Amino acid sequence: MLSVPLSVLDRSRTRVGETEPETLRATVEFARQVEDLGYKRFWVSEHHSVPGVVGSAPTVLAAAVAARTSHIRVGTGGVMLPNHKPLVVAEQFGVLESLYPGRIDMGLGRSVGFTNGVRRALGVEKDAADDFGAQVQELLGYLVGTSDVHARPGEGLRIPPFILAVGEGAAIAASLGLPVVLAARPDSVELVSEYRSAFQPSAWAPEPYVILAVTAAVADTTEAARELLLPEAWASAYSRTRGVFPPLQPDVPATMNAREQEFFENALRGQYYGTSDEVHAALEDLVRRTAADEVLITTNTYDRDDLLASLAKLIG
């Protein structure tokens, strides 16, 4: 087993031949299976009007996940705060924590819709993320009761906040004294070091806490593990060349044009795959170099049974 806890993020990716309601129900069932394997957390994400991804209401989906599980921590990776009023988010998490006390994580991100149409529909501007730090402070104020307006439920509840960070987000997390979630990448060591150096202890977290998000696949052979990553890599290449993120399919095309091939290979870079020993060694090295406190697995593949088997080998 890895020396730090392992958790899972599921983005509710659709599969070829699967309806969107079936995808969401599969996410809930997948969470129950992940709990049985012994993972620490199961998080769901927020995307709007993205073909191939149906996790658009993370607090609603988190409620369904928490209802079908018993002890795994359930949360969001994350609620995109610029898309929402902080009071409403505080109330939503207040409801979740009230229904499932001691099991809810509040992961917060700063992304807005990717297109002008989506941003208009959400009622936000492209620069809405510029006020993310103030939005987080407002939200936390409702939970601790320092606002003239009261979140009911929510106020007085201890709901752990996490900041999903890219660049500036890590600095915001450090200044507010909050745990941070960072995607593993070549400059992870520097990003984590900067976050730890700038961290200001708070009532939420007396010490820095770093979760590294990684794509990792484990199988009996290195090649079989790599095969698990190909459906998502092809979907990424497809989206980059056609502007549409497709449902995951079991096989990738036998031939690709030069542009597709470039995006396809880029999508596989920085991912971890191999036998249990190979992936454990690589992740342990990453944890050692970054002093990460936890690893969040974000892997997608077409066959959920194959993905579950990979997760079982990873934590076993």
C-alpha positions as a printed NumPy array, in Angstrom:
array([[  0.   ,   0.   ,   0.   ],
       [  1.026,   3.612,  -0.575],
       [  2.395,   5.453,   2.446],
       [ -0.302,   8.139,   2.209],
       [ -4.101,   7.837,   1.881],
       [ -5.647,   7.298,  -1.538],
       [ -8.877,   8.89 ,  -2.748],
       [-10.895,   8.918,  -5.984],
       [-12.404,  11.644,  -8.156],
       [-15.074,  10.614, -10.662],
       [-16.109,  13.086, -13.372],
       [-19.197,  11.128, -14.506],
       [-17.805,  10.519, -17.987],
       [-20.314,   9.016, -20.385],
       [-19.589,   5.836, -22.334],
       [-20.656,   4.896, -25.863],
       [-24.072,   3.245, -25.728],
       [-24.862,   4.684, -22.302],
       [-27.513,   7.294, -21.489],
       [-26.703,  10.244, -19.238],
       [-29.024,   8.986, -16.447],
       [-27.217,   5.634, -16.617],
       [-23.883,   7.431, -16.262],
       [-24.986,   9.214, -13.089],
       [-26.373,   6.037, -11.571],
       [-23.096,   4.315, -12.435],
       [-21.165,   7.045, -10.582],
       [-23.198,   6.352,  -7.442],
       [-22.645,   2.596,  -7.718],
       [-18.957,   3.137,  -8.434],
       [-18.672,   5.136,  -5.201],
       [-20.078,   2.219,  -3.233],
       [-17.513,  -0.099,  -4.807],
       [-14.657,   2.341,  -4.152],
       [-15.724,   2.508,  -0.5  ],
       [-15.513,  -1.288,  -0.274],
       [-11.912,  -1.101,  -1.529],
       [-10.912,   1.165,   1.362],
       [-10.33 ,   4.539,  -0.299],
       [-10.508,   7.608,   1.924],
       [-12.663,   9.942,  -0.18 ],
       [-14.925,   9.889,  -3.215],
       [-15.351,  13.24 ,  -4.934],
       [-17.484,  14.379,  -7.859],
       [-16.906,  17.337, -10.173],
       [-18.716,  20.265, -11.797],
       [-18.891,  20.784, -15.556],
       [-21.516,  22.679, -17.524],
       [-22.619,  21.967, -21.098],
       [-19.609,  19.723, -21.757],
       [-20.453,  16.792, -24.059],
       [-19.37 ,  13.523, -22.524],
       [-19.412,  14.809, -18.932],
       [-22.671,  14.899, -16.944],
       [-21.447,  15.827, -13.455],
       [-23.068,  19.264, -13.538],
       [-24.575,  19.456, -10.029],
       [-21.902,  18.173,  -7.629],
       [-23.701,  18.811,  -4.344],
       [-26.783,  16.972,  -5.623],
       [-24.67 ,  14.074,  -6.846],
       [-22.672,  14.056,  -3.598],
       [-25.948,  13.636,  -1.702],
       [-26.816,  10.586,  -3.788],
       [-23.325,   9.144,  -3.232],
       [-23.469,   9.726,   0.513],
       [-26.876,   8.044,   0.676],
       [-25.521,   4.864,  -0.936],
       [-22.312,   4.698,   1.117],
       [-21.706,   4.43 ,   4.841],
       [-18.261,   5.652,   5.865],
       [-16.175,   6.943,   2.946],
       [-15.795,  10.723,   2.92 ],
       [-17.859,  12.306,   0.144],
       [-17.225,  15.659,  -1.474],
       [-16.724,  17.823,  -4.48 ],
       [-13.701,  18.225,  -6.655],
       [-15.032,  20.739,  -6.872],
       [-17.84 ,  23.268,  -6.755],
       [-16.763,  26.113,  -9.049],
       [-17.445,  28.97 ,  -6.679],
       [-17.519,  31.826,  -9.235],
       [-20.593,  30.143, -10.764],
       [-22.554,  30.354,  -7.507],
       [-23.512,  32.655,  -4.664],
       [-21.391,  31.79 ,  -1.6  ],
       [-24.452,  31.778,   0.661],
       [-26.176,  29.153,  -1.486],
       [-23.035,  26.985,  -1.476],
       [-22.774,  27.297,   2.318],
       [-26.401,  26.223,   2.655],
       [-25.988,  23.302,   0.27 ],
       [-23.017,  21.968,   2.184],
       [-24.874,  22.671,   5.404],
       [-27.635,  20.364,   4.212],
       [-25.118,  17.689,   3.21 ],
       [-23.253,  17.856,   6.522],
       [-26.517,  17.806,   8.455],
       [-27.681,  14.685,   6.655],
       [-24.289,  12.912,   6.668],
       [-22.371,  14.351,   9.634],
       [-18.616,  13.964,   9.662],
       [-18.409,  12.655,   6.08 ],
       [-18.614,  15.732,   3.833],
       [-15.703,  17.539,   2.114],
       [-16.138,  20.939,   0.485],
       [-13.797,  21.138,  -2.496],
       [-13.869,  24.559,  -4.192],
       [-12.519,  25.618,  -7.578],
       [-12.269,  28.915,  -9.43 ],
       [-13.092,  27.96 , -13.024],
       [-15.932,  29.53 , -14.984],
       [-17.693,  28.297, -18.127],
       [-15.436,  27.684, -21.108],
       [-17.612,  29.492, -23.662],
       [-19.382,  32.839, -23.746],
       [-22.728,  31.071, -24.067],
       [-22.184,  28.957, -20.966],
       [-20.981,  31.971, -18.969],
       [-24.041,  33.958, -20.013],
       [-26.297,  31.081, -19.001],
       [-24.577,  30.904, -15.606],
       [-24.743,  34.681, -15.196],
       [-20.996,  35.159, -14.783],
       [-18.305,  37.022, -16.675],
       [-14.952,  35.643, -17.794],
       [-13.18 ,  37.57 , -15.014],
       [-15.455,  36.214, -12.254],
       [-12.6  ,  34.043, -11.003],
       [-10.577,  37.161, -10.15 ],
       [-12.606,  37.508,  -6.924],
       [-12.188,  33.861,  -5.921],
       [-10.289,  34.61 ,  -2.692],
       [-12.995,  36.998,  -1.509],
       [-15.698,  34.504,  -2.497],
       [-14.041,  31.782,  -0.411],
       [-13.753,  34.119,   2.567],
       [-17.43 ,  35.047,   2.256],
       [-18.411,  31.377,   2.116],
       [-16.323,  30.476,   5.154],
       [-17.799,  33.468,   6.973],
       [-21.262,  31.955,   6.644],
       [-20.014,  28.711,   8.174],
       [-18.313,  30.342,  11.166],
       [-21.107,  32.874,  11.7  ],
       [-19.258,  36.14 ,  11.1  ],
       [-21.765,  37.42 ,   8.53 ],
       [-24.925,  39.428,   9.172],
       [-26.711,  36.834,   7.029],
       [-26.952,  33.343,   8.478],
       [-26.634,  30.061,   6.577],
       [-29.286,  27.694,   7.902],
       [-28.147,  24.985,   7.945],
       [-24.435,  25.58 ,   7.663],
       [-23.506,  28.063,  10.357],
       [-21.484,  26.391,  13.083],
       [-20.906,  23.182,  11.138],
       [-17.358,  21.957,  10.655],
       [-17.133,  21.19 ,   6.916],
       [-13.519,  20.798,   5.748],
       [-12.738,  23.132,   2.81 ],
       [-10.218,  22.296,   0.078],
       [ -8.998,  24.557,  -2.718],
       [ -8.52 ,  23.051,  -6.183],
       [ -5.596,  25.072,  -7.39 ],
       [ -3.674,  25.935, -10.516],
       [ -1.061,  28.647, -10.078],
       [ -2.675,  31.529,  -8.209],
       [ -5.164,  29.235,  -6.504],
       [ -2.373,  27.658,  -4.464],
       [ -1.343,  31.085,  -3.191],
       [ -4.947,  31.788,  -2.19 ],
       [ -5.139,  28.478,  -0.333],
       [ -1.903,  29.275,   1.497],
       [ -3.003,  32.773,   2.482],
       [ -6.336,  31.499,   3.832],
       [ -4.785,  28.525,   5.606],
       [ -6.654,  25.89 ,   3.625],
       [ -5.712,  22.454,   2.266],
       [ -4.881,  22.434,  -1.439],
       [ -5.451,  19.999,  -4.298],
       [ -2.861,  20.198,  -7.092],
       [ -2.588,  18.252, -10.325],
       [  0.69 ,  16.346, -10.423],
       [  2.936,  17.898, -13.081],
       [  6.661,  18.551, -13.675],
       [  6.72 ,  21.629, -11.426],
       [  4.772,  20.016,  -8.563],
       [  7.76 ,  20.126,  -6.217],
       [  8.106,  23.889,  -6.665],
       [  4.349,  24.537,  -6.381],
       [  4.058,  22.509,  -3.186],
       [  7.135,  24.175,  -1.72 ],
       [  5.734,  27.639,  -2.455],
       [  2.388,  26.686,  -0.918],
       [  4.003,  25.319,   2.237],
       [  6.29 ,  28.346,   2.609],
       [  3.414,  30.817,   2.262],
       [  0.912,  28.86 ,   4.373],
       [ -0.784,  30.827,   7.164],
       [ -2.255,  28.559,   9.874],
       [ -5.999,  28.941,  10.318],
       [ -8.895,  27.536,  12.298],
       [ -9.527,  25.269,   9.309],
       [ -6.021,  23.839,   9.01 ],
       [ -3.173,  24.429,  11.488],
       [ -0.666,  23.003,   8.987],
       [ -0.387,  22.755,   5.194],
       [ -2.138,  19.799,   3.617],
       [ -1.436,  18.781,   0.026],
       [ -3.468,  16.408,  -2.111],
       [ -1.9  ,  15.541,  -5.465],
       [ -4.311,  14.584,  -8.248],
       [ -2.892,  11.942, -10.597],
       [ -4.02 ,   9.683, -13.401],
       [ -2.832,   6.172, -12.602],
       [ -3.676,   2.752, -14.008],
       [ -2.566,  -0.656, -12.741],
       [ -2.838,  -4.004, -14.497],
       [ -1.008,  -7.318, -14.675],
       [  1.323,  -5.941, -17.35 ],
       [  2.608,  -2.488, -18.216],
       [  1.031,  -2.63 , -21.671],
       [ -2.367,  -3.674, -20.282],
       [ -2.252,  -0.75 , -17.863],
       [ -1.428,   1.665, -20.682],
       [ -4.411,   0.316, -22.632],
       [ -6.697,   1.465, -19.823],
       [ -5.632,   5.065, -20.413],
       [ -6.182,   5.1  , -24.172],
       [ -9.961,   5.789, -24.298],
       [ -9.617,   9.013, -22.309],
       [ -6.485,  10.032, -24.226],
       [ -8.342,   9.599, -27.517],
       [-11.344,  11.555, -26.197],
       [ -8.957,  14.362, -25.26 ],
       [ -7.346,  14.343, -28.71 ],
       [-10.788,  14.268, -30.337],
       [-11.937,  17.273, -28.324],
       [ -8.815,  19.248, -29.205],
       [ -9.284,  18.655, -32.935],
       [-13.082,  18.833, -33.174],
       [-14.235,  20.947, -30.237],
       [-16.45 ,  18.185, -28.811],
       [-15.582,  15.908, -25.891],
       [-17.04 ,  12.53 , -26.912],
       [-18.253,   9.613, -24.799],
       [-15.524,   7.115, -23.975],
       [-15.269,   4.263, -26.465],
       [-13.618,   0.852, -26.025],
       [-11.109,   1.196, -28.858],
       [ -9.047,   4.036, -30.274],
       [ -8.662,   4.498, -34.028],
       [ -6.005,   2.368, -35.663],
       [ -4.683,   5.41 , -37.5  ],
       [ -4.628,   9.112, -36.618],
       [ -3.535,  12.173, -38.503],
       [ -0.447,  14.019, -37.283],
       [ -2.4  ,  16.564, -35.224],
       [ -4.548,  13.906, -33.556],
       [ -1.475,  11.815, -32.804],
       [  0.262,  14.77 , -31.179],
       [ -2.667,  15.539, -28.898],
       [ -3.104,  11.839, -28.145],
       [  0.508,  11.405, -27.051],
       [  0.396,  14.643, -25.049],
       [ -2.662,  13.364, -23.18 ],
       [ -0.691,  10.333, -22.023],
       [  2.297,  12.289, -20.748],
       [  2.685,  12.567, -16.999],
       [  0.349,   9.637, -16.324],
       [  1.29 ,   6.636, -14.215],
       [  0.695,   3.124, -15.488],
       [  2.164,  -0.315, -15.039],
       [  2.102,  -3.246, -12.662],
       [  1.357,  -2.724,  -8.985],
       [  5.041,  -2.605,  -8.125],
       [  5.823,  -0.146, -10.93 ],
       [  3.025,   2.294, -10.101],
       [  3.563,   2.053,  -6.344],
       [  7.243,   2.852,  -6.815],
       [  6.488,   5.817,  -9.079],
       [  3.838,   7.246,  -6.763],
       [  6.013,   6.735,  -3.691],
       [  8.748,   8.685,  -5.449],
       [  6.268,  11.477,  -6.223],
       [  5.095,  11.548,  -2.604],
       [  8.67 ,  11.584,  -1.358],
       [  9.706,  14.464,  -3.629],
       [  6.644,  16.607,  -2.884],
       [  5.896,  15.486,   0.695],
       [  2.262,  15.16 ,  -0.412],
       [ -0.209,  14.157,   2.288],
       [ -2.645,  12.32 ,   0.025],
       [ -3.086,  11.154,  -3.576],
       [ -6.326,  11.634,  -5.517],
       [ -6.847,   9.207,  -8.415],
       [ -8.631,  10.81 , -11.392],
       [ -8.42 ,   7.96 , -13.92 ],
       [-11.156,   7.3  , -16.482],
       [-11.483,   4.372, -18.872],
       [-14.258,   2.816, -20.919],
       [-14.839,  -0.332, -18.844],
       [-15.68 ,   0.47 , -15.232],
       [-14.92 ,  -3.097, -14.165],
       [-11.394,  -2.66 , -15.511],
       [-11.119,   0.661, -13.673],
       [-12.309,  -0.909, -10.433],
       [ -9.791,  -3.742, -10.832],
       [ -7.054,  -1.143, -11.354],
       [ -8.088,   0.685,  -8.193],
       [ -8.105,  -2.596,  -6.27 ],
       [ -4.547,  -3.361,  -7.388],
       [ -3.448,   0.183,  -6.566],
       [ -4.666,   0.133,  -2.987],
       [ -3.996,  -3.545,  -2.344]])
